Amino acid sequence: MSSPVVTPDPNEVYEDPLDLMGEIEELKKEKDASILAHFYVDGDIQDIADFTGDSLKLARDAIKVKSSTIVFSGVHFMGESAKIMSPQKRVLIPDMLAGCSLAESCPADQLAAFQEQLRADGRTFDTVAYINTSAAVKSLCDWIVTSGNARDIIERVPADREILFVPDQHLGRYLMEVSGRKMILWPGSCMVHEIFSIQDLIRAKRNTPGSVVIAHPECPQNILELTDFIGGTEKMRQYVMSIKDPTTFLVATESAMIHAFEKSAPQHTFVPVPGIMTSTGETCACNRCPHMARNTLQKVRDCLKNESPEIEWKDYFQKARDVLDRSLLQ
């Protein structure tokens, strides 16, 4: 399987990034708006954002925002979460087509049918969902986790109940190992983290003596077995900040995350996996999420100017809100 191909939007005419940033700053004041940007969007967008972070931090930040409008530069389920957490605010996203392969792998109707089948078989379980799911799926669950709080939430599930973990089988398998809890795993995966090459990682380790491998727990088990530090985006950022001596890190997550690493710990060198092979100088098509890449400065500007696309409140958002409150805020 090859890396996701990220191609420029053919409908976008080139505009100077500095001009766009200036225009966005003016529109933020005019529209009383704040920008939330995930670590996986382009660095230029992170630089103009009022809040940056992983899914857990941004879900919490959505409540703190003082402005009447939120522009969420990330993917669709994140915009939904922001609206759920701050229903009184207008929530805009730069591109309504910025989806998520994990969220799409677990449709709400299929999950509901599987839950019903398990109950018919007499099984007692809690459904624990990774935050990379639609609001409709969240409304069917007992708990929501991020890569940053998953282990803590798993420990809150009563020992006499089974755990149905959706949708990421790799994160679920990792949580089974670190928590000792058996789980029923939904067969979903992230299109970016699924395709790291074990051969390229081995070659990169061999060609970069003394390097440290850091990886997201969404990666397959064979990648995690060769990893020195496993953690979600924020935990990885905190980890590289904690190491003072200049170090080369081989990074197995969405390559845009390197921008946040370099800002937080500029003493280090960060090489995406697969990356530049020092033995040959050969470069790879490093992993970018094509959905995150749909966020551009032009689309941020346009959604502020046009006040659309907007995430509209849906009836099932309230039930999803109850689950998010219990999982992320309490």
N, C-alpha and C positions, 0 to 999 in steps of 0.2 A: 504494500500500500504506500502511495506517495503522500507527501505533505500537502495540506490544504493549499490550493493556489489562491493567492490574493492578487487580484487584478485591479488596476485603477478604474474608478467609475467613469465610463465613457461620456457621461452627461456633464461631468464637471470640467469647466474651463479653468486653466491654471490661474490662481490668484496668489499674490505675495502673502506668505504666512504672517509676516509682521503686520501687514495691513488688516488681515482678517482678525488677528488677535486684538488690535486696537478697536476694530468695529464691534467685536464681541464684548469688550469691556464697556463700551458705550451702551450697547443694547442691554447688558445686565443691569445697568443703572436705570435705563428707561423703562424696562419691563419688570423691575424689582425681582430679579432672578438670581439664583445661585446655581453653579454648575457642580455636579458630583461626577467624578470620573474614576472608573475602575483602573487598577494597575495594568490591565491588559490593553488599554487603548493607547494610541500614539502619544509619544512624549509631549508633543506640542499641546495636545488637549489637556494632559495632566498638568502642564505648566500654567495654564490659565484657569484651572479648576479651583473652586473654593474648598472642596473636600476631595481627597483622593484616598484610595484604600481598597481592601478586599470586600467581599460581599457582606461579611458580618459588620465591619466598621461602617460601611456606607448605609446599611439598613438602619443602624443606630444614628448615623449622621442625619438621615432624612427627618428624624424627629427634632433635631436641634436647629434645623435651618430656619432662619428668621424671615426670609423673603417669602412672598406669596407664590412664587413660581420656582419649581425645580426643573433643571435640565439634567437628565440622567444620561451621561455618556457611557454606555455599556451595552447590555443586551436587554431584550424585551422583558424577561422575567424580573430583572433588576428594577426596571421602571415600574412594573406592577407592584413589587415589594415596597418601593418608595411611596406609591399612591396608597397602598394598604396602611402603611405606617403613618402617613400624613394625609388623611382623606380630605382635609380642608384646603389643601394646596393643589394648584394646577401642576401636573407632572408632564413634561414634554420629553421626548426622546428624539435624537437626531435622525434615526432611521427605523421605521416600524418593522422592517424586514431583518433587523439584527436579532436573530434568534439564538438558539443554543441546541447543539446536537444532543446533549444530555436531556434537556427538557423535552425535546421532540421524541426521544426514545421511550417516554413514559406518558402516553395519552391518558387523560383522566378516565375515559370510559373503560379502557383496558385495565387500569388499576382497580377501578370499582368492581369490575367483573371478577378479577383475581381475588380481591378481598372477600367477596361474597362466596367464592368457591372455598377459600380457606375456612370461613366461618361455617359453611355447610359441612365441612369435614370435621367440625368440632374443635378447631384450633383457636387458642386464645392468644392474641398478639397485639402489639403496638406497631403502627406503621411509622417509620422514621424516614423522612425524606431529606435528601440533600437540598440545599436552597436553590440549586440549579433545576428548578421545576416550575411549571406554570402555577398561577394562583389557583386554578381549578384543582390541580393535584394537591396543593397545600391544604385546601379545604377538606380533603379526604384523610388527612394525616393526623397523628397524635403529637408528633414532634418534628421540628425543622432543624437541621444542623448545617453548619458551614464547616469547611476544613479546619477552621480555627477553634470551634467549640464542640466538634463531633464527639470526642472521647468523653467530655464532661456530660453531654446529654445521654450517651449510651449508658453511663453509670446511673442515670436517674430512672431508667426503665426498670420496673419491678422484675426481680429475678425469676418469678413464676410465670412471666409472659414471654412468648417468643417475640422476635424482632423481624419484621419485614422491612428490609432496607431498600429504598429506591432513590434514584435510578442507576447509580454508579456502582457497578460490580467491583471495580478495582478499589475504590475507596471503602466499600463495604468489606471486602476481603482484608484490607489493611486494618480496619477497625476490629474485625474478628480476632486478628493476631494480637493487637495491643490491648484489647479489653478482655479477651477470653470468652466473649459471648458468641454463641452460634447465631447465625442469621439466615433468613431466607433472602437471597439476593436477586434483585431484578437485573436482567441481562443488558443493562445500558452501559455506555462508555462515552468519554469525551473524544471527539474526533482529533483533537490536537494532542492530548497526552497519550492516546492509544498508539500513536505511530512513531514514537521515538525508536531509533534503531539501536538495538543492543550491540551490534557490531561496531557502529560508530562510537558509541559510548566507551566500549572497551579500547578502541583505537585511540580515542581522545585521552583516556586515562594513561595509556602507555606513552603517548607522545607529550604529555604534560606532567612530568614527575612532580609530586608534591601537591597536585591539585586536589580540591575538595568537591565532591559531587553533591549537589543539593537538588531535591526533586519533590514535586507535588505528589501527594498520595493518590491522585487520580491516575498516575502512571501505572502501567502493568507491573505485575510482581517481579518479572525478570529485571526490570529497570531498578525497582526499589531494592532488590537484593545487592546491587552494586553501588548503592547510594550511602553517603556518609551522614547526611542529615535529611530527614523527611518532614515536611511541614507544609501547611497552607501558605498562601502568598505573604501574609503578614508575619507569620512565624519565621519564614525564610528571611524576610527583611530584617527582623530583629536579630536573627542568628548572625547574619553577615556583619551587622553593626557591632555585635559583641566581640568580634575578632579584630584586634588592633593591628597585628602584623600584616603587611601586604600579602595577599593570598590570591591565587587563581581559582575561581569557582567555575565548575562546569554545571550549567543551569538546565535542568530538565523541567521546564514549564514554558508557557507562552512567552515568546522572546521579547515582547514589549515590556515585560516585567523588569528587564535589565535596566530600563530607564530609571525606575524607582530605586533599584539597587545602587546604581552609580551615584544618584543624588544623596542617598543615605549613607553610603560607605565608599567614598571616592578613592580610598587607598587601595582598593582591590581591583582585580581584573576579572571580568565576567564573560564567559564564552558560552554561547547557546549550544545545546546538544541537539542534533549534531551541529558542529561548528566548523571553524577553519582548522584544517589539519596541518600542523606545523611541519610535518615531514614532506608534504607535497605542495602546500599552499592552496590546495583544492578547497573550494567553498561549497556549502550545501544550500539548499532552499530551506532556510531555518523556519521552524514552525511558527506560523501566525494563525490565529483564529480568524477565519474569513468573516465571521459575524462581528467580532470586535473591530475588525478593519473597516467595516462599513461606516464607522464613526470618523468623520473628517471635520476639520475646522470649518469648511464651507457649510456642512450640514448642521453643525452647531449654530453657526451664524443664522442660517436660513430658518431653523426651527424657532429661534428666538424672535426673528423678524416676523415670521408668519404665525407664531404661537401655535404651531402644529408640527408633527403629529403629537396628539395628546393621549395619555392613558386615561380612559374613562372608567369611572367606578362601576363595578358589576355586583350583583346581589351576593354572589358567593365570596366576595372579598371580606365580608365581615367574619365569616367562619375562618377564613385564612388568617385574618388579623388576630383572632383568639389564639391560634396555634403559634403564630410568630411572636406574639407578646409573651406567651409562656416559655417559648424556646430561647428567644434572643434577649429579652429584657428582664426576666425574673431570675 
